[in-house]
C-alpha cells in the first residue's frame, strides 16, 4: 500500500538555521526535521531553483534553493528515514501562477531547444541524485502550473507547448528513476473548474502520463474547506489519480513579529500586515484554530473516493522570523522586477511559534489516523 503522507516543505531550513533559528519541543531544543518526524512527518518537500544567484553571485534568498542546498536537506531526511519530494520550479526563483520566469540560461530559446533544456536539466539533476543515493520518492515536474510554465513559451492557453515541456521533464524522470512517482501541481485547490479545464486540456494536447495531482490550498486565497472537498472528490472520480494537498497552511496568530524580524515597516511583507486576508478564513487564527483546521483538512483527504487522498504537505512550517531570512533579497527583486519588500511573510503560519516552540497542531497531526 502506498504511504499516506504527512509532509513538510522545509526548503528554507538551512537558511533559518544559519540565521540563528532554534527549535524547541516542550522547551527542549532540537533539530526541526527531527522534531517534525517525532510528530508523524514522513515526507520532506524541497524546491529546486535552477540558478538562484545574480550574475554577480548574490543569492536570491528564501533558502537560495540550489542543488547543493537540496541535496544537503535530502540527505538529512534520508538519514531520519523520511521520504522526500523534489519540487522542480524550472526557474531561477519562485514559480507560481503570477510568475513563471524562464531561467537566465534558457531565455531566448525556441520551443525545441527549450524542450531539450528541460529534459537535459531534469536528467542531470536526477542522475546526480541517483549517484548520491538520494533519489526522491516523488518529483513534481513544475510548480503551481495553473498558468503554465517557462513564460512566454509555455503560458496558458498554449497547452500544446505546455504538454511538450512538461512531458520532457516527465520523460527524464522516467529514464533516470523509473520507480519514482511524478506529480503535476496547480494552485487554488478550491476551484474545480480550473482543474477540470487544465487537466482536460493537458491530456487532449497529448501530455505524458503521471501518478499524482498536487493541489495548493490556502484558506485565505482558495475558498472554504468544502470547496476543496468537492474538488478533490470530483478529481478522484474524473482522473483516477492520487491526490496530495501539496501546499497548505493556516495562521495560529495575528500578532506581529517585527521585534523578531528586526526590519522597518518599509522592508516587511508579513501576513499580519494584511488583515483583509485574515477575514476570509473560517477558523480563528489561534493555536487551536490552526489545529482544528488541520484536523478538517486531514479528514477531507481521508474521505476522498477510491482512497485517492494520499495526504498533505504543510508549507514552510519551520520558517521562523529570524533576521536575514526573507522571501526575496534585493538581487532577487531586481531579477523578478517586483518592488518588494522582502521580509518573511509566513512566520504566523508556521508550526513553530515565533520563539521556535512546537505548536499544538503538531499533536493533532501526529494523532490523526487516515485509516
Backbone torsions as a table, in degrees:
resi	resn	phi	psi	omega
1	UNK	NA	136.7	177.3
2	UNK	-66.5	147.2	-179.3
3	UNK	-69.8	158.4	172.0
4	UNK	-101.1	116.8	-167.9
5	UNK	-88.0	130.5	165.3
6	UNK	-113.8	95.1	-167.6
7	UNK	-108.6	168.7	178.6
8	UNK	-145.2	127.4	171.2
9	UNK	-83.3	115.8	-175.9
10	UNK	-118.3	35.9	-172.5
11	UNK	-65.8	-25.3	179.2
12	UNK	-93.9	3.2	-168.1
13	UNK	-59.3	-45.2	-179.3
14	UNK	-60.0	-41.1	179.7
15	UNK	-64.8	-45.4	179.2
16	UNK	-59.8	-42.2	178.9
17	UNK	-64.6	-43.7	178.8
18	UNK	-61.6	-31.8	-178.4
19	UNK	-86.8	5.6	173.3
20	UNK	102.0	6.1	179.7
21	UNK	-65.7	135.1	178.9
22	UNK	-127.3	140.4	-175.7
23	UNK	-115.6	146.9	-175.6
24	UNK	-135.2	148.0	171.0
25	UNK	-127.2	108.4	-174.7
26	UNK	52.8	42.3	174.3
27	UNK	88.5	-10.3	-179.4
28	UNK	-96.1	124.0	-179.9
29	UNK	-67.4	143.7	179.4
30	UNK	-163.0	176.2	176.9
31	UNK	-75.9	130.7	-175.6
32	UNK	-58.5	-41.4	-179.1
33	UNK	-66.3	-39.4	177.4
34	UNK	-66.0	-41.0	178.5
35	UNK	-61.4	-45.8	179.5
36	UNK	-63.0	-40.2	176.8
37	UNK	-60.6	-37.7	178.1
38	UNK	-65.7	-21.6	177.1
39	UNK	-98.5	18.2	172.8
40	UNK	98.5	-0.9	177.4
41	UNK	-63.7	128.9	-179.8
42	UNK	-126.2	6.5	-179.8
43	UNK	-146.6	135.0	174.7
44	UNK	-114.9	128.3	177.4
45	UNK	-102.0	135.2	-177.0
46	UNK	-133.8	124.7	178.5
47	UNK	-84.7	148.6	178.4
48	UNK	-125.9	122.5	173.9
49	UNK	-103.9	142.7	-175.3
50	UNK	-59.8	-55.4	-175.1
51	UNK	-148.4	79.0	-173.9
52	UNK	-82.1	52.5	179.3
53	UNK	-142.1	148.0	174.1
54	UNK	-70.6	166.8	176.0
55	UNK	-57.8	-21.7	177.8
56	UNK	-90.6	3.2	178.1
57	UNK	87.9	10.9	179.7
58	UNK	-78.8	131.7	-178.7
59	UNK	-71.3	150.5	-179.5
60	UNK	-85.7	-13.9	178.0
61	UNK	85.1	-166.9	-175.5
62	UNK	54.4	37.1	-178.4
63	UNK	97.8	-15.7	-177.2
64	UNK	40.6	67.3	-164.0
65	UNK	-82.9	72.4	174.8
66	UNK	-87.3	-179.2	-174.3
67	UNK	-66.9	-33.7	178.5
68	UNK	-63.9	-42.9	177.2
69	UNK	-61.3	-47.3	-178.9
70	UNK	-60.4	-43.8	-178.2
71	UNK	-66.1	-37.7	177.8
72	UNK	-61.4	-46.7	-179.0
73	UNK	-71.7	-36.2	177.4
74	UNK	-62.6	-39.2	178.7
75	UNK	-65.4	-40.0	176.7
76	UNK	-62.1	-41.3	178.1
77	UNK	-63.5	-46.4	179.8
78	UNK	-60.2	-41.0	-179.1
79	UNK	-63.6	-24.9	177.5
80	UNK	-91.7	1.8	-179.7
81	UNK	79.9	19.5	-178.4
82	UNK	-95.9	146.2	167.7
83	UNK	-75.8	165.3	174.4
84	UNK	-144.8	156.9	-178.7
85	UNK	-118.8	126.5	176.4
86	UNK	-90.0	122.7	-176.9
87	UNK	-108.3	95.8	-178.2
88	UNK	-80.7	117.7	179.2
89	UNK	-88.5	-23.0	-173.7
90	UNK	51.5	47.1	175.9
91	UNK	-156.9	163.7	176.6
92	UNK	-83.4	-7.8	-179.6
93	UNK	-154.0	-163.0	-175.0
94	UNK	-49.8	133.1	169.8
95	UNK	-119.5	125.1	-177.0
96	UNK	-156.9	-178.9	-177.1
97	UNK	-60.4	-20.4	-179.4
98	UNK	-91.7	-12.2	179.5
99	UNK	-161.9	131.4	174.9
100	UNK	-138.2	73.9	-171.9
101	UNK	-79.6	123.2	177.5
102	UNK	-59.4	134.3	179.8
103	UNK	-52.3	149.1	-177.7
104	UNK	-52.7	-42.0	-175.8
105	UNK	-71.2	-15.8	-176.6
106	UNK	-107.7	-2.8	-175.2
107	UNK	-67.1	138.0	-179.0
108	UNK	90.2	-4.0	179.8
109	UNK	-74.3	146.3	171.0
110	UNK	-75.8	175.4	-173.7
111	UNK	-61.1	-45.9	-178.6
112	UNK	-61.4	-44.6	-178.8
113	UNK	-68.7	-36.7	179.4
114	UNK	-68.7	-39.8	175.9
115	UNK	-60.1	-42.6	178.5
116	UNK	-66.6	-37.2	178.9
117	UNK	-63.8	-41.2	177.0
118	UNK	-60.8	-46.4	179.9
119	UNK	-61.6	-50.6	-175.6
120	UNK	-62.7	-42.4	-179.1
121	UNK	-63.9	-46.3	179.9
122	UNK	-64.1	-44.3	179.2
123	UNK	-59.8	-44.8	-178.6
124	UNK	-63.9	-46.9	-179.1
125	UNK	-63.3	-45.6	-178.8
126	UNK	-67.0	-36.8	177.7
127	UNK	-62.7	-44.6	178.7
128	UNK	-62.6	-44.1	178.4
129	UNK	-61.6	-40.1	177.8
130	UNK	-64.3	-43.7	179.9
131	UNK	-64.1	-29.7	179.3
132	UNK	-91.4	8.6	-178.7
133	UNK	57.5	42.0	-177.0
134	UNK	-125.6	24.7	-179.1
135	UNK	-59.3	137.8	177.5
136	UNK	-77.2	165.8	173.2
137	UNK	-77.4	-26.0	-176.1
138	UNK	-150.6	150.1	175.6
139	UNK	-125.0	125.0	169.6
140	UNK	-88.8	113.7	-179.6
141	UNK	-87.7	97.1	-173.5
142	UNK	91.5	159.7	-176.8
143	UNK	-129.0	126.7	179.7
144	UNK	44.1	69.1	-170.0
145	UNK	-84.1	15.3	-173.7
146	UNK	-52.2	-36.8	-179.6
147	UNK	-109.5	19.2	178.4
148	UNK	95.7	-160.6	-179.4
149	UNK	-151.9	164.2	174.7
150	UNK	48.2	59.1	-179.9
151	UNK	-66.5	148.1	1.0
152	UNK	-86.2	-7.2	-172.8
153	UNK	-61.2	-42.9	-174.3
154	UNK	-108.1	33.1	-177.3
155	UNK	-86.7	142.5	174.0
156	UNK	-52.3	136.5	10.9
157	UNK	-100.6	27.3	-174.6
158	UNK	-80.7	66.9	-175.3
159	UNK	-67.5	-24.2	175.0
160	UNK	-61.9	-41.2	178.1
161	UNK	-74.4	-42.5	179.4
162	UNK	-57.9	-45.0	-179.3
163	UNK	-62.9	-40.4	178.6
164	UNK	-64.6	-43.7	-177.4
165	UNK	-67.1	-45.5	179.6
166	UNK	-68.0	-38.8	179.3
167	UNK	-62.8	-32.8	176.3
168	UNK	-62.5	-44.0	177.0
169	UNK	-64.5	-41.3	179.5
170	UNK	-63.4	-42.9	178.6
171	UNK	-59.7	-39.9	-179.7
172	UNK	-66.1	-38.7	176.3
173	UNK	-64.3	-45.4	-179.2
174	UNK	-59.8	-40.3	-175.7
175	UNK	-72.4	-38.1	-175.8
176	UNK	-87.0	-27.0	-174.4
177	UNK	-149.9	76.4	-173.4
178	UNK	-58.6	-25.3	-178.0
179	UNK	-87.9	-1.4	-176.7
180	UNK	-88.2	133.3	179.4
181	UNK	-76.0	152.7	179.4
182	UNK	-116.9	135.9	176.6
183	UNK	-115.0	142.1	163.1
184	UNK	-114.6	133.1	-163.6
185	UNK	-128.8	125.8	174.8
186	UNK	-114.6	168.2	174.5
187	UNK	-94.2	-166.5	171.2
188	UNK	49.9	62.1	-175.1
189	UNK	-64.7	-10.6	177.3
190	UNK	-92.1	2.4	-174.0
191	UNK	-108.5	94.3	-177.6
192	UNK	-63.7	-37.4	-179.3
193	UNK	-60.6	-40.0	177.1
194	UNK	-57.2	-48.4	-174.3
195	UNK	-69.2	-43.5	178.2
196	UNK	-61.2	-48.1	-178.2
197	UNK	-63.2	-44.5	-175.3
198	UNK	-65.9	-52.6	-174.7
199	UNK	-73.0	-34.4	173.4
200	UNK	-59.6	-44.4	-179.3
201	UNK	-66.0	-40.6	179.7
202	UNK	-61.9	-48.0	-179.4
203	UNK	-67.7	-39.2	178.0
204	UNK	-60.6	-34.1	179.9
205	UNK	-79.9	-0.7	175.9
206	UNK	89.1	22.2	-179.8
207	UNK	-62.4	146.4	-179.7
208	UNK	-64.1	151.4	-178.4
209	UNK	-74.9	164.3	-176.6
210	UNK	-155.7	173.4	-173.8
211	UNK	-101.0	-29.3	-166.1
212	UNK	-138.5	137.2	169.4
213	UNK	-97.5	125.7	175.5
214	UNK	-102.4	143.6	179.9
215	UNK	-128.7	137.2	165.7
216	UNK	-90.6	136.8	175.7
217	UNK	-140.9	108.9	174.7
218	UNK	-118.3	120.9	-171.4
219	UNK	-64.7	-20.9	179.1
220	UNK	-83.0	-9.8	178.2
221	UNK	-121.8	-29.9	-161.6
222	UNK	-117.7	25.8	173.5
223	UNK	89.7	-179.7	-177.9
224	UNK	-82.7	160.3	-178.4
225	UNK	-54.8	-32.5	179.3
226	UNK	-62.0	-30.4	177.1
227	UNK	-70.4	-38.3	173.6
228	UNK	-62.2	-46.1	-179.7
229	UNK	-56.7	-48.9	-178.6
230	UNK	-61.9	-40.7	179.9
231	UNK	-65.7	-48.3	179.4
232	UNK	-58.0	-45.1	-178.1
233	UNK	-63.8	-39.9	178.1
234	UNK	-67.7	-44.2	-178.1
235	UNK	-61.9	-39.4	-179.3
236	UNK	-58.8	-43.5	-176.5
237	UNK	-82.6	-22.7	-177.8
238	UNK	-84.2	-40.8	-172.8
239	UNK	-115.0	-16.0	178.8
240	UNK	55.1	42.6	175.2
241	UNK	-111.3	152.4	171.1
242	UNK	-64.9	151.8	-175.0
243	UNK	-129.8	128.6	176.9
244	UNK	-129.9	130.6	169.6
245	UNK	-75.6	97.8	-168.4
246	UNK	-77.7	-17.1	173.4
247	UNK	-145.2	128.4	175.8
248	UNK	-153.8	149.3	173.4
249	UNK	-161.9	166.6	178.0
250	UNK	-154.1	135.8	179.9
251	UNK	-69.7	147.4	175.9
252	UNK	-111.1	-4.7	179.3
253	UNK	-161.4	157.5	169.8
254	UNK	-112.0	8.7	176.8
255	UNK	-70.1	140.9	-178.4
256	UNK	-72.1	159.4	178.8
257	UNK	-125.9	29.2	-177.4
258	UNK	-61.2	-37.1	-178.5
259	UNK	-65.6	-22.9	176.9
260	UNK	-84.8	-43.6	-176.3
261	UNK	-74.3	-30.4	176.0
262	UNK	58.6	45.8	175.4
263	UNK	-123.2	146.5	173.3
264	UNK	-68.7	159.9	-178.1
265	UNK	-53.7	-34.9	-176.2
266	UNK	-66.4	-15.5	-177.9
267	UNK	-112.5	11.6	-173.4
268	UNK	-109.1	152.5	177.9
269	UNK	-142.8	48.0	-175.9
270	UNK	-81.3	148.1	176.2
271	UNK	-59.4	-32.5	-179.4
272	UNK	-64.3	-16.7	178.3
273	UNK	-89.9	3.9	-178.0
274	UNK	-127.6	70.8	-174.5
275	UNK	-64.0	-20.9	179.8
276	UNK	-63.7	-25.6	176.6
277	UNK	-76.8	-34.9	179.9
278	UNK	-58.9	-36.2	-177.0
279	UNK	-65.5	-17.7	-177.1
280	UNK	-85.0	-9.7	-172.6
281	UNK	-90.3	134.7	-175.4
282	UNK	-84.1	-4.4	175.5
283	UNK	-114.2	148.5	174.9
284	UNK	-67.3	142.9	178.2
285	UNK	-83.8	76.7	177.7
286	UNK	-133.1	165.9	175.6
287	UNK	-55.7	-40.7	178.6
288	UNK	-71.4	-37.5	176.3
289	UNK	-61.0	-41.2	177.1
290	UNK	-61.8	-43.9	179.7
291	UNK	-64.4	-43.2	-179.9
292	UNK	-65.0	-39.2	177.1
293	UNK	-59.8	-47.1	-179.0
294	UNK	-65.6	-34.0	175.6
295	UNK	-59.6	-45.1	-179.8
296	UNK	-66.4	-41.1	179.0
297	UNK	-59.6	-44.4	180.0
298	UNK	-66.2	-38.0	177.2
299	UNK	-65.6	-40.2	177.1
300	UNK	-58.7	-46.0	-179.5
301	UNK	-67.1	-39.8	178.9
302	UNK	-58.5	-35.0	-171.5
303	UNK	-94.1	7.0	179.1
304	UNK	-63.5	137.3	-179.9
305	UNK	-56.1	153.7	178.6
306	UNK	63.7	12.0	-176.7
307	UNK	64.6	25.4	-173.8
308	UNK	-78.7	-17.1	177.0
309	UNK	-73.3	113.0	-171.3
310	UNK	-111.2	14.5	173.4
311	UNK	118.6	-166.2	-173.1
312	UNK	-142.1	164.0	171.9
313	UNK	-130.1	115.3	178.9
314	UNK	-76.3	131.7	-172.4
315	UNK	-86.9	120.1	175.0
316	UNK	49.2	58.5	179.7
317	UNK	-71.4	-11.4	-176.0
318	UNK	-116.4	21.3	-178.4
319	UNK	-86.8	84.4	-178.1
320	UNK	-74.2	155.4	-179.8
321	UNK	-84.1	67.3	-179.8
322	UNK	-96.0	143.6	178.3
323	UNK	-58.4	129.7	177.5
324	UNK	104.0	-8.3	179.4
325	UNK	-117.6	103.5	179.8
326	UNK	-132.4	177.2	-174.3
327	UNK	-78.8	-14.7	179.1
328	UNK	-162.8	133.9	170.6
329	UNK	-83.6	173.1	177.3
330	UNK	-62.0	-37.0	177.6
331	UNK	-61.1	-37.9	178.3
332	UNK	-68.2	-41.2	178.6
333	UNK	-63.7	-37.9	176.3
334	UNK	-63.1	-36.9	-179.4
335	UNK	-69.7	-43.6	-176.0
336	UNK	-84.2	-20.4	-175.6
337	UNK	81.7	7.7	178.8
338	UNK	-83.2	156.6	-174.8
339	UNK	-85.9	-18.2	-175.0
340	UNK	88.6	-164.9	3.7
341	UNK	-73.9	-179.3	-169.7
342	UNK	-122.0	24.8	180.0
343	UNK	-78.8	-173.1	176.1
344	UNK	-71.7	134.9	177.2
345	UNK	-120.6	16.5	-170.1
346	UNK	-130.4	-4.1	-169.3
347	UNK	-59.9	-32.7	-178.3
348	UNK	-79.2	2.9	177.0
349	UNK	-116.5	5.8	179.0
350	UNK	-71.8	173.3	173.9
351	UNK	-100.1	9.9	169.7
352	UNK	-125.8	142.6	-179.4
353	UNK	-76.1	-179.8	-174.0
354	UNK	-59.6	-25.0	177.6
355	UNK	-90.6	0.9	176.9
356	UNK	92.4	7.6	-178.6
357	UNK	-84.4	135.6	178.9
358	UNK	-60.1	138.5	-176.1
359	UNK	-96.8	162.0	-176.0
360	UNK	-60.3	-25.7	179.1
361	UNK	-56.8	-28.7	179.1
362	UNK	-66.1	-35.2	174.9
363	UNK	-63.1	-41.6	178.6
364	UNK	-62.7	-43.1	179.0
365	UNK	-62.6	-45.5	-179.3
366	UNK	-63.4	-38.7	-175.5
367	UNK	-74.3	-19.9	-173.6
368	UNK	-71.8	132.8	177.6
369	UNK	-117.6	108.5	-174.4
370	UNK	-65.5	-21.3	-177.5
371	UNK	-105.8	NA	NA
